[in-house]
Amino acid sequence: MEFKIVFEKDDDGVYIVTVPSLPGCISQGNTKKEALENIKEAIELHMESLVKDGVPLIRKQEIETIAVNL
């Protein structure tokens, strides 16, 4: 399966990663590479939990990304 993920870097330099199509699936890492590996594991565990609870695996979402400058 393929998932779109969102990377954000917090004030401490840690990368936060979320999966918009899997609400509540979030991970982090000190580097982008580490964050990517961690979110892969988080996706697997999240999906296992959904299957166990009988929840549909994927919730389709149309995502638009816009940069906002203040």
LUMLUMDREN-2810 file (N, C-alpha, C; in Angstrom, 1 decimal):
<atoms>
<atom><aa>M</aa><ch>A</ch><at>N</at><xx>0.8</xx><yy>-1.2</yy><zz>0.0</zz></atom>
<atom><aa>M</aa><ch>A</ch><at>CA</at><xx>0.0</xx><yy>0.0</yy><zz>0.0</zz></atom>
<atom><aa>M</aa><ch>A</ch><at>C</at><xx>0.9</xx><yy>1.2</yy><zz>0.0</zz></atom>
<atom><aa>E</aa><ch>A</ch><at>N</at><xx>0.3</xx><yy>2.3</yy><zz>-0.5</zz></atom>
<atom><aa>E</aa><ch>A</ch><at>CA</at><xx>1.1</xx><yy>3.6</yy><zz>-0.6</zz></atom>
<atom><aa>E</aa><ch>A</ch><at>C</at><xx>0.3</xx><yy>4.6</yy><zz>0.2</zz></atom>
<atom><aa>F</aa><ch>A</ch><at>N</at><xx>1.0</xx><yy>5.4</yy><zz>1.0</zz></atom>
<atom><aa>F</aa><ch>A</ch><at>CA</at><xx>0.4</xx><yy>6.4</yy><zz>1.8</zz></atom>
<atom><aa>F</aa><ch>A</ch><at>C</at><xx>1.1</xx><yy>7.7</yy><zz>1.6</zz></atom>
<atom><aa>K</aa><ch>A</ch><at>N</at><xx>0.3</xx><yy>8.8</yy><zz>1.6</zz></atom>
<atom><aa>K</aa><ch>A</ch><at>CA</at><xx>0.9</xx><yy>10.1</yy><zz>1.6</zz></atom>
<atom><aa>K</aa><ch>A</ch><at>C</at><xx>1.1</xx><yy>10.5</yy><zz>3.1</zz></atom>
<atom><aa>I</aa><ch>A</ch><at>N</at><xx>2.3</xx><yy>11.0</yy><zz>3.3</zz></atom>
<atom><aa>I</aa><ch>A</ch><at>CA</at><xx>2.7</xx><yy>11.4</yy><zz>4.7</zz></atom>
<atom><aa>I</aa><ch>A</ch><at>C</at><xx>3.0</xx><yy>12.9</yy><zz>4.7</zz></atom>
<atom><aa>V</aa><ch>A</ch><at>N</at><xx>3.0</xx><yy>13.5</yy><zz>5.9</zz></atom>
<atom><aa>V</aa><ch>A</ch><at>CA</at><xx>3.3</xx><yy>14.9</yy><zz>6.1</zz></atom>
<atom><aa>V</aa><ch>A</ch><at>C</at><xx>4.4</xx><yy>15.0</yy><zz>7.1</zz></atom>
<atom><aa>F</aa><ch>A</ch><at>N</at><xx>5.5</xx><yy>15.6</yy><zz>6.7</zz></atom>
<atom><aa>F</aa><ch>A</ch><at>CA</at><xx>6.6</xx><yy>15.9</yy><zz>7.6</zz></atom>
<atom><aa>F</aa><ch>A</ch><at>C</at><xx>6.5</xx><yy>17.3</yy><zz>8.1</zz></atom>
<atom><aa>E</aa><ch>A</ch><at>N</at><xx>6.7</xx><yy>17.5</yy><zz>9.4</zz></atom>
<atom><aa>E</aa><ch>A</ch><at>CA</at><xx>6.8</xx><yy>18.9</yy><zz>10.0</zz></atom>
<atom><aa>E</aa><ch>A</ch><at>C</at><xx>8.0</xx><yy>18.8</yy><zz>10.9</zz></atom>
<atom><aa>K</aa><ch>A</ch><at>N</at><xx>8.8</xx><yy>19.9</yy><zz>10.9</zz></atom>
<atom><aa>K</aa><ch>A</ch><at>CA</at><xx>9.9</xx><yy>20.0</yy><zz>11.8</zz></atom>
<atom><aa>K</aa><ch>A</ch><at>C</at><xx>9.5</xx><yy>20.9</yy><zz>13.0</zz></atom>
<atom><aa>D</aa><ch>A</ch><at>N</at><xx>9.6</xx><yy>20.4</yy><zz>14.2</zz></atom>
<atom><aa>D</aa><ch>A</ch><at>CA</at><xx>9.2</xx><yy>21.2</yy><zz>15.4</zz></atom>
<atom><aa>D</aa><ch>A</ch><at>C</at><xx>10.4</xx><yy>22.2</yy><zz>15.8</zz></atom>
<atom><aa>D</aa><ch>A</ch><at>N</at><xx>10.1</xx><yy>23.0</yy><zz>16.8</zz></atom>
<atom><aa>D</aa><ch>A</ch><at>CA</at><xx>11.1</xx><yy>24.0</yy><zz>17.3</zz></atom>
<atom><aa>D</aa><ch>A</ch><at>C</at><xx>12.4</xx><yy>23.3</yy><zz>17.8</zz></atom>
<atom><aa>D</aa><ch>A</ch><at>N</at><xx>12.3</xx><yy>22.1</yy><zz>18.2</zz></atom>
<atom><aa>D</aa><ch>A</ch><at>CA</at><xx>13.5</xx><yy>21.4</yy><zz>18.7</zz></atom>
<atom><aa>D</aa><ch>A</ch><at>C</at><xx>14.3</xx><yy>20.6</yy><zz>17.6</zz></atom>
<atom><aa>G</aa><ch>A</ch><at>N</at><xx>13.8</xx><yy>20.8</yy><zz>16.3</zz></atom>
<atom><aa>G</aa><ch>A</ch><at>CA</at><xx>14.5</xx><yy>20.1</yy><zz>15.2</zz></atom>
<atom><aa>G</aa><ch>A</ch><at>C</at><xx>14.0</xx><yy>18.7</yy><zz>15.0</zz></atom>
<atom><aa>V</aa><ch>A</ch><at>N</at><xx>13.0</xx><yy>18.2</yy><zz>15.7</zz></atom>
<atom><aa>V</aa><ch>A</ch><at>CA</at><xx>12.5</xx><yy>16.8</yy><zz>15.6</zz></atom>
<atom><aa>V</aa><ch>A</ch><at>C</at><xx>11.5</xx><yy>16.8</yy><zz>14.5</zz></atom>
<atom><aa>Y</aa><ch>A</ch><at>N</at><xx>11.5</xx><yy>15.8</yy><zz>13.6</zz></atom>
<atom><aa>Y</aa><ch>A</ch><at>CA</at><xx>10.6</xx><yy>15.7</yy><zz>12.5</zz></atom>
<atom><aa>Y</aa><ch>A</ch><at>C</at><xx>9.3</xx><yy>14.9</yy><zz>13.0</zz></atom>
<atom><aa>I</aa><ch>A</ch><at>N</at><xx>8.2</xx><yy>15.5</yy><zz>12.9</zz></atom>
<atom><aa>I</aa><ch>A</ch><at>CA</at><xx>6.9</xx><yy>14.9</yy><zz>13.2</zz></atom>
<atom><aa>I</aa><ch>A</ch><at>C</at><xx>6.2</xx><yy>14.5</yy><zz>11.9</zz></atom>
<atom><aa>V</aa><ch>A</ch><at>N</at><xx>5.8</xx><yy>13.2</yy><zz>11.9</zz></atom>
<atom><aa>V</aa><ch>A</ch><at>CA</at><xx>5.2</xx><yy>12.7</yy><zz>10.6</zz></atom>
<atom><aa>V</aa><ch>A</ch><at>C</at><xx>3.8</xx><yy>12.2</yy><zz>10.9</zz></atom>
<atom><aa>T</aa><ch>A</ch><at>N</at><xx>2.8</xx><yy>12.6</yy><zz>10.1</zz></atom>
<atom><aa>T</aa><ch>A</ch><at>CA</at><xx>1.4</xx><yy>12.1</yy><zz>10.2</zz></atom>
<atom><aa>T</aa><ch>A</ch><at>C</at><xx>1.0</xx><yy>11.5</yy><zz>8.9</zz></atom>
<atom><aa>V</aa><ch>A</ch><at>N</at><xx>-0.1</xx><yy>10.7</yy><zz>8.9</zz></atom>
<atom><aa>V</aa><ch>A</ch><at>CA</at><xx>-0.7</xx><yy>10.1</yy><zz>7.8</zz></atom>
<atom><aa>V</aa><ch>A</ch><at>C</at><xx>-2.1</xx><yy>10.5</yy><zz>7.7</zz></atom>
<atom><aa>P</aa><ch>A</ch><at>N</at><xx>-2.4</xx><yy>11.5</yy><zz>6.8</zz></atom>
<atom><aa>P</aa><ch>A</ch><at>CA</at><xx>-3.8</xx><yy>12.0</yy><zz>6.7</zz></atom>
<atom><aa>P</aa><ch>A</ch><at>C</at><xx>-4.9</xx><yy>11.0</yy><zz>6.5</zz></atom>
<atom><aa>S</aa><ch>A</ch><at>N</at><xx>-4.6</xx><yy>9.9</yy><zz>5.8</zz></atom>
<atom><aa>S</aa><ch>A</ch><at>CA</at><xx>-5.6</xx><yy>8.9</yy><zz>5.5</zz></atom>
<atom><aa>S</aa><ch>A</ch><at>C</at><xx>-5.8</xx><yy>7.9</yy><zz>6.7</zz></atom>
<atom><aa>L</aa><ch>A</ch><at>N</at><xx>-4.9</xx><yy>8.1</yy><zz>7.7</zz></atom>
<atom><aa>L</aa><ch>A</ch><at>CA</at><xx>-5.0</xx><yy>7.2</yy><zz>8.9</zz></atom>
<atom><aa>L</aa><ch>A</ch><at>C</at><xx>-5.0</xx><yy>8.2</yy><zz>10.1</zz></atom>
<atom><aa>P</aa><ch>A</ch><at>N</at><xx>-6.2</xx><yy>8.8</yy><zz>10.4</zz></atom>
<atom><aa>P</aa><ch>A</ch><at>CA</at><xx>-6.2</xx><yy>9.7</yy><zz>11.5</zz></atom>
<atom><aa>P</aa><ch>A</ch><at>C</at><xx>-5.7</xx><yy>9.1</yy><zz>12.8</zz></atom>
<atom><aa>G</aa><ch>A</ch><at>N</at><xx>-4.8</xx><yy>9.8</yy><zz>13.5</zz></atom>
<atom><aa>G</aa><ch>A</ch><at>CA</at><xx>-4.3</xx><yy>9.3</yy><zz>14.7</zz></atom>
<atom><aa>G</aa><ch>A</ch><at>C</at><xx>-2.9</xx><yy>8.6</yy><zz>14.6</zz></atom>
<atom><aa>C</aa><ch>A</ch><at>N</at><xx>-2.5</xx><yy>8.3</yy><zz>13.3</zz></atom>
<atom><aa>C</aa><ch>A</ch><at>CA</at><xx>-1.3</xx><yy>7.7</yy><zz>13.0</zz></atom>
<atom><aa>C</aa><ch>A</ch><at>C</at><xx>-0.2</xx><yy>8.8</yy><zz>12.9</zz></atom>
<atom><aa>I</aa><ch>A</ch><at>N</at><xx>0.7</xx><yy>8.8</yy><zz>13.9</zz></atom>
<atom><aa>I</aa><ch>A</ch><at>CA</at><xx>1.7</xx><yy>9.8</yy><zz>14.0</zz></atom>
<atom><aa>I</aa><ch>A</ch><at>C</at><xx>3.0</xx><yy>9.2</yy><zz>14.6</zz></atom>
<atom><aa>S</aa><ch>A</ch><at>N</at><xx>4.1</xx><yy>9.8</yy><zz>14.2</zz></atom>
<atom><aa>S</aa><ch>A</ch><at>CA</at><xx>5.4</xx><yy>9.3</yy><zz>14.7</zz></atom>
<atom><aa>S</aa><ch>A</ch><at>C</at><xx>6.4</xx><yy>10.5</yy><zz>14.6</zz></atom>
<atom><aa>Q</aa><ch>A</ch><at>N</at><xx>7.6</xx><yy>10.2</yy><zz>15.0</zz></atom>
<atom><aa>Q</aa><ch>A</ch><at>CA</at><xx>8.6</xx><yy>11.3</yy><zz>14.9</zz></atom>
<atom><aa>Q</aa><ch>A</ch><at>C</at><xx>10.0</xx><yy>10.7</yy><zz>14.8</zz></atom>
<atom><aa>G</aa><ch>A</ch><at>N</at><xx>11.0</xx><yy>11.5</yy><zz>14.6</zz></atom>
<atom><aa>G</aa><ch>A</ch><at>CA</at><xx>12.4</xx><yy>11.1</yy><zz>14.5</zz></atom>
<atom><aa>G</aa><ch>A</ch><at>C</at><xx>13.3</xx><yy>12.3</yy><zz>14.5</zz></atom>
<atom><aa>N</aa><ch>A</ch><at>N</at><xx>14.5</xx><yy>12.0</yy><zz>14.9</zz></atom>
<atom><aa>N</aa><ch>A</ch><at>CA</at><xx>15.5</xx><yy>13.1</yy><zz>14.9</zz></atom>
<atom><aa>N</aa><ch>A</ch><at>C</at><xx>16.0</xx><yy>13.5</yy><zz>13.6</zz></atom>
<atom><aa>T</aa><ch>A</ch><at>N</at><xx>15.9</xx><yy>12.6</yy><zz>12.6</zz></atom>
<atom><aa>T</aa><ch>A</ch><at>CA</at><xx>16.2</xx><yy>12.9</yy><zz>11.2</zz></atom>
<atom><aa>T</aa><ch>A</ch><at>C</at><xx>15.0</xx><yy>12.5</yy><zz>10.3</zz></atom>
<atom><aa>K</aa><ch>A</ch><at>N</at><xx>15.0</xx><yy>13.0</yy><zz>9.1</zz></atom>
<atom><aa>K</aa><ch>A</ch><at>CA</at><xx>13.9</xx><yy>12.6</yy><zz>8.2</zz></atom>
<atom><aa>K</aa><ch>A</ch><at>C</at><xx>13.9</xx><yy>11.1</yy><zz>8.0</zz></atom>
<atom><aa>K</aa><ch>A</ch><at>N</at><xx>15.1</xx><yy>10.5</yy><zz>7.8</zz></atom>
<atom><aa>K</aa><ch>A</ch><at>CA</at><xx>15.2</xx><yy>9.1</yy><zz>7.6</zz></atom>
<atom><aa>K</aa><ch>A</ch><at>C</at><xx>14.7</xx><yy>8.3</yy><zz>8.8</zz></atom>
<atom><aa>E</aa><ch>A</ch><at>N</at><xx>15.0</xx><yy>8.7</yy><zz>10.0</zz></atom>
<atom><aa>E</aa><ch>A</ch><at>CA</at><xx>14.5</xx><yy>8.0</yy><zz>11.2</zz></atom>
<atom><aa>E</aa><ch>A</ch><at>C</at><xx>13.0</xx><yy>8.2</yy><zz>11.3</zz></atom>
<atom><aa>A</aa><ch>A</ch><at>N</at><xx>12.5</xx><yy>9.4</yy><zz>11.0</zz></atom>
<atom><aa>A</aa><ch>A</ch><at>CA</at><xx>11.1</xx><yy>9.6</yy><zz>11.1</zz></atom>
<atom><aa>A</aa><ch>A</ch><at>C</at><xx>10.3</xx><yy>8.8</yy><zz>10.0</zz></atom>
<atom><aa>L</aa><ch>A</ch><at>N</at><xx>10.9</xx><yy>8.6</yy><zz>8.8</zz></atom>
<atom><aa>L</aa><ch>A</ch><at>CA</at><xx>10.3</xx><yy>7.8</yy><zz>7.8</zz></atom>
<atom><aa>L</aa><ch>A</ch><at>C</at><xx>10.2</xx><yy>6.3</yy><zz>8.3</zz></atom>
<atom><aa>E</aa><ch>A</ch><at>N</at><xx>11.3</xx><yy>5.8</yy><zz>8.8</zz></atom>
<atom><aa>E</aa><ch>A</ch><at>CA</at><xx>11.3</xx><yy>4.4</yy><zz>9.3</zz></atom>
<atom><aa>E</aa><ch>A</ch><at>C</at><xx>10.3</xx><yy>4.3</yy><zz>10.4</zz></atom>
<atom><aa>N</aa><ch>A</ch><at>N</at><xx>10.2</xx><yy>5.2</yy><zz>11.3</zz></atom>
<atom><aa>N</aa><ch>A</ch><at>CA</at><xx>9.3</xx><yy>5.1</yy><zz>12.5</zz></atom>
<atom><aa>N</aa><ch>A</ch><at>C</at><xx>7.8</xx><yy>5.2</yy><zz>12.0</zz></atom>
<atom><aa>I</aa><ch>A</ch><at>N</at><xx>7.5</xx><yy>6.0</yy><zz>11.0</zz></atom>
<atom><aa>I</aa><ch>A</ch><at>CA</at><xx>6.1</xx><yy>6.1</yy><zz>10.5</zz></atom>
<atom><aa>I</aa><ch>A</ch><at>C</at><xx>5.7</xx><yy>4.8</yy><zz>9.8</zz></atom>
<atom><aa>K</aa><ch>A</ch><at>N</at><xx>6.7</xx><yy>4.2</yy><zz>9.1</zz></atom>
<atom><aa>K</aa><ch>A</ch><at>CA</at><xx>6.4</xx><yy>2.9</yy><zz>8.5</zz></atom>
<atom><aa>K</aa><ch>A</ch><at>C</at><xx>5.9</xx><yy>1.9</yy><zz>9.5</zz></atom>
<atom><aa>E</aa><ch>A</ch><at>N</at><xx>6.6</xx><yy>1.8</yy><zz>10.6</zz></atom>
<atom><aa>E</aa><ch>A</ch><at>CA</at><xx>6.2</xx><yy>0.9</yy><zz>11.7</zz></atom>
<atom><aa>E</aa><ch>A</ch><at>C</at><xx>4.9</xx><yy>1.3</yy><zz>12.3</zz></atom>
<atom><aa>A</aa><ch>A</ch><at>N</at><xx>4.7</xx><yy>2.6</yy><zz>12.5</zz></atom>
<atom><aa>A</aa><ch>A</ch><at>CA</at><xx>3.5</xx><yy>3.2</yy><zz>13.1</zz></atom>
<atom><aa>A</aa><ch>A</ch><at>C</at><xx>2.3</xx><yy>2.8</yy><zz>12.2</zz></atom>
<atom><aa>I</aa><ch>A</ch><at>N</at><xx>2.5</xx><yy>2.9</yy><zz>10.9</zz></atom>
<atom><aa>I</aa><ch>A</ch><at>CA</at><xx>1.4</xx><yy>2.6</yy><zz>9.9</zz></atom>
<atom><aa>I</aa><ch>A</ch><at>C</at><xx>1.0</xx><yy>1.1</yy><zz>10.1</zz></atom>
<atom><aa>E</aa><ch>A</ch><at>N</at><xx>2.0</xx><yy>0.2</yy><zz>10.1</zz></atom>
<atom><aa>E</aa><ch>A</ch><at>CA</at><xx>1.7</xx><yy>-1.2</yy><zz>10.3</zz></atom>
<atom><aa>E</aa><ch>A</ch><at>C</at><xx>1.0</xx><yy>-1.5</yy><zz>11.6</zz></atom>
<atom><aa>L</aa><ch>A</ch><at>N</at><xx>1.4</xx><yy>-0.9</yy><zz>12.7</zz></atom>
<atom><aa>L</aa><ch>A</ch><at>CA</at><xx>0.7</xx><yy>-1.1</yy><zz>14.0</zz></atom>
<atom><aa>L</aa><ch>A</ch><at>C</at><xx>-0.7</xx><yy>-0.5</yy><zz>14.0</zz></atom>
<atom><aa>H</aa><ch>A</ch><at>N</at><xx>-0.8</xx><yy>0.6</yy><zz>13.4</zz></atom>
<atom><aa>H</aa><ch>A</ch><at>CA</at><xx>-2.1</xx><yy>1.3</yy><zz>13.3</zz></atom>
<atom><aa>H</aa><ch>A</ch><at>C</at><xx>-3.1</xx><yy>0.4</yy><zz>12.5</zz></atom>
<atom><aa>M</aa><ch>A</ch><at>N</at><xx>-2.6</xx><yy>-0.1</yy><zz>11.4</zz></atom>
<atom><aa>M</aa><ch>A</ch><at>CA</at><xx>-3.5</xx><yy>-0.9</yy><zz>10.5</zz></atom>
<atom><aa>M</aa><ch>A</ch><at>C</at><xx>-3.9</xx><yy>-2.2</yy><zz>11.2</zz></atom>
<atom><aa>E</aa><ch>A</ch><at>N</at><xx>-2.9</xx><yy>-2.8</yy><zz>11.9</zz></atom>
<atom><aa>E</aa><ch>A</ch><at>CA</at><xx>-3.2</xx><yy>-4.0</yy><zz>12.7</zz></atom>
<atom><aa>E</aa><ch>A</ch><at>C</at><xx>-4.3</xx><yy>-3.8</yy><zz>13.7</zz></atom>
<atom><aa>S</aa><ch>A</ch><at>N</at><xx>-4.2</xx><yy>-2.6</yy><zz>14.4</zz></atom>
<atom><aa>S</aa><ch>A</ch><at>CA</at><xx>-5.2</xx><yy>-2.3</yy><zz>15.4</zz></atom>
<atom><aa>S</aa><ch>A</ch><at>C</at><xx>-6.6</xx><yy>-2.1</yy><zz>14.8</zz></atom>
<atom><aa>L</aa><ch>A</ch><at>N</at><xx>-6.6</xx><yy>-1.4</yy><zz>13.6</zz></atom>
<atom><aa>L</aa><ch>A</ch><at>CA</at><xx>-7.9</xx><yy>-1.2</yy><zz>12.9</zz></atom>
<atom><aa>L</aa><ch>A</ch><at>C</at><xx>-8.5</xx><yy>-2.5</yy><zz>12.5</zz></atom>
<atom><aa>V</aa><ch>A</ch><at>N</at><xx>-7.7</xx><yy>-3.4</yy><zz>12.0</zz></atom>
<atom><aa>V</aa><ch>A</ch><at>CA</at><xx>-8.3</xx><yy>-4.8</yy><zz>11.6</zz></atom>
<atom><aa>V</aa><ch>A</ch><at>C</at><xx>-8.8</xx><yy>-5.5</yy><zz>12.8</zz></atom>
<atom><aa>K</aa><ch>A</ch><at>N</at><xx>-8.1</xx><yy>-5.5</yy><zz>13.9</zz></atom>
<atom><aa>K</aa><ch>A</ch><at>CA</at><xx>-8.5</xx><yy>-6.1</yy><zz>15.1</zz></atom>
<atom><aa>K</aa><ch>A</ch><at>C</at><xx>-9.8</xx><yy>-5.6</yy><zz>15.6</zz></atom>
<atom><aa>D</aa><ch>A</ch><at>N</at><xx>-10.0</xx><yy>-4.2</yy><zz>15.5</zz></atom>
<atom><aa>D</aa><ch>A</ch><at>CA</at><xx>-11.2</xx><yy>-3.6</yy><zz>15.9</zz></atom>
<atom><aa>D</aa><ch>A</ch><at>C</at><xx>-12.4</xx><yy>-3.6</yy><zz>14.9</zz></atom>
<atom><aa>G</aa><ch>A</ch><at>N</at><xx>-12.1</xx><yy>-4.1</yy><zz>13.7</zz></atom>
<atom><aa>G</aa><ch>A</ch><at>CA</at><xx>-13.1</xx><yy>-4.2</yy><zz>12.6</zz></atom>
<atom><aa>G</aa><ch>A</ch><at>C</at><xx>-13.4</xx><yy>-2.9</yy><zz>11.9</zz></atom>
<atom><aa>V</aa><ch>A</ch><at>N</at><xx>-12.4</xx><yy>-2.0</yy><zz>12.0</zz></atom>
<atom><aa>V</aa><ch>A</ch><at>CA</at><xx>-12.6</xx><yy>-0.6</yy><zz>11.4</zz></atom>
<atom><aa>V</aa><ch>A</ch><at>C</at><xx>-12.0</xx><yy>-0.7</yy><zz>10.0</zz></atom>
<atom><aa>P</aa><ch>A</ch><at>N</at><xx>-12.7</xx><yy>0.0</yy><zz>9.0</zz></atom>
<atom><aa>P</aa><ch>A</ch><at>CA</at><xx>-12.2</xx><yy>0.0</yy><zz>7.6</zz></atom>
<atom><aa>P</aa><ch>A</ch><at>C</at><xx>-10.8</xx><yy>0.6</yy><zz>7.6</zz></atom>
<atom><aa>L</aa><ch>A</ch><at>N</at><xx>-9.9</xx><yy>0.0</yy><zz>6.8</zz></atom>
<atom><aa>L</aa><ch>A</ch><at>CA</at><xx>-8.5</xx><yy>0.4</yy><zz>6.8</zz></atom>
<atom><aa>L</aa><ch>A</ch><at>C</at><xx>-8.2</xx><yy>1.7</yy><zz>6.3</zz></atom>
<atom><aa>I</aa><ch>A</ch><at>N</at><xx>-8.9</xx><yy>2.1</yy><zz>5.2</zz></atom>
<atom><aa>I</aa><ch>A</ch><at>CA</at><xx>-8.5</xx><yy>3.4</yy><zz>4.5</zz></atom>
<atom><aa>I</aa><ch>A</ch><at>C</at><xx>-9.7</xx><yy>4.3</yy><zz>4.5</zz></atom>
<atom><aa>R</aa><ch>A</ch><at>N</at><xx>-9.5</xx><yy>5.5</yy><zz>4.8</zz></atom>
<atom><aa>R</aa><ch>A</ch><at>CA</at><xx>-10.5</xx><yy>6.6</yy><zz>4.7</zz></atom>
<atom><aa>R</aa><ch>A</ch><at>C</at><xx>-10.0</xx><yy>7.5</yy><zz>3.6</zz></atom>
<atom><aa>K</aa><ch>A</ch><at>N</at><xx>-10.5</xx><yy>7.5</yy><zz>2.4</zz></atom>
<atom><aa>K</aa><ch>A</ch><at>CA</at><xx>-10.1</xx><yy>8.3</yy><zz>1.3</zz></atom>
<atom><aa>K</aa><ch>A</ch><at>C</at><xx>-10.3</xx><yy>9.8</yy><zz>1.7</zz></atom>
<atom><aa>Q</aa><ch>A</ch><at>N</at><xx>-9.2</xx><yy>10.6</yy><zz>1.4</zz></atom>
<atom><aa>Q</aa><ch>A</ch><at>CA</at><xx>-9.3</xx><yy>12.0</yy><zz>1.6</zz></atom>
<atom><aa>Q</aa><ch>A</ch><at>C</at><xx>-8.6</xx><yy>12.7</yy><zz>0.5</zz></atom>
<atom><aa>E</aa><ch>A</ch><at>N</at><xx>-9.2</xx><yy>13.8</yy><zz>0.1</zz></atom>
<atom><aa>E</aa><ch>A</ch><at>CA</at><xx>-8.6</xx><yy>14.6</yy><zz>-0.9</zz></atom>
<atom><aa>E</aa><ch>A</ch><at>C</at><xx>-7.8</xx><yy>15.7</yy><zz>-0.1</zz></atom>
<atom><aa>I</aa><ch>A</ch><at>N</at><xx>-6.5</xx><yy>15.8</yy><zz>-0.4</zz></atom>
<atom><aa>I</aa><ch>A</ch><at>CA</at><xx>-5.7</xx><yy>16.7</yy><zz>0.4</zz></atom>
<atom><aa>I</aa><ch>A</ch><at>C</at><xx>-5.1</xx><yy>17.7</yy><zz>-0.5</zz></atom>
<atom><aa>E</aa><ch>A</ch><at>N</at><xx>-5.2</xx><yy>19.0</yy><zz>-0.1</zz></atom>
<atom><aa>E</aa><ch>A</ch><at>CA</at><xx>-4.6</xx><yy>20.1</yy><zz>-0.8</zz></atom>
<atom><aa>E</aa><ch>A</ch><at>C</at><xx>-3.6</xx><yy>20.7</yy><zz>0.1</zz></atom>
<atom><aa>T</aa><ch>A</ch><at>N</at><xx>-2.4</xx><yy>20.9</yy><zz>-0.3</zz></atom>
<atom><aa>T</aa><ch>A</ch><at>CA</at><xx>-1.3</xx><yy>21.6</yy><zz>0.5</zz></atom>
<atom><aa>T</aa><ch>A</ch><at>C</at><xx>-1.1</xx><yy>23.0</yy><zz>0.0</zz></atom>
<atom><aa>I</aa><ch>A</ch><at>N</at><xx>-1.2</xx><yy>23.9</yy><zz>0.8</zz></atom>
<atom><aa>I</aa><ch>A</ch><at>CA</at><xx>-1.0</xx><yy>25.3</yy><zz>0.5</zz></atom>
<atom><aa>I</aa><ch>A</ch><at>C</at><xx>0.0</xx><yy>25.9</yy><zz>1.5</zz></atom>
<atom><aa>A</aa><ch>A</ch><at>N</at><xx>1.0</xx><yy>26.6</yy><zz>1.1</zz></atom>
<atom><aa>A</aa><ch>A</ch><at>CA</at><xx>1.9</xx><yy>27.4</yy><zz>2.0</zz></atom>
<atom><aa>A</aa><ch>A</ch><at>C</at><xx>1.3</xx><yy>28.7</yy><zz>2.3</zz></atom>
<atom><aa>V</aa><ch>A</ch><at>N</at><xx>1.2</xx><yy>29.1</yy><zz>3.5</zz></atom>
<atom><aa>V</aa><ch>A</ch><at>CA</at><xx>0.7</xx><yy>30.4</yy><zz>3.9</zz></atom>
<atom><aa>V</aa><ch>A</ch><at>C</at><xx>1.8</xx><yy>31.2</yy><zz>4.6</zz></atom>
<atom><aa>N</aa><ch>A</ch><at>N</at><xx>2.1</xx><yy>32.3</yy><zz>4.0</zz></atom>
<atom><aa>N</aa><ch>A</ch><at>CA</at><xx>3.1</xx><yy>33.2</yy><zz>4.6</zz></atom>
<atom><aa>N</aa><ch>A</ch><at>C</at><xx>2.4</xx><yy>34.3</yy><zz>5.4</zz></atom>
<atom><aa>L</aa><ch>A</ch><at>N</at><xx>3.0</xx><yy>34.5</yy><zz>6.6</zz></atom>
<atom><aa>L</aa><ch>A</ch><at>CA</at><xx>2.4</xx><yy>35.6</yy><zz>7.5</zz></atom>
<atom><aa>L</aa><ch>A</ch><at>C</at><xx>3.4</xx><yy>36.7</yy><zz>7.6</zz></atom>
</atoms>
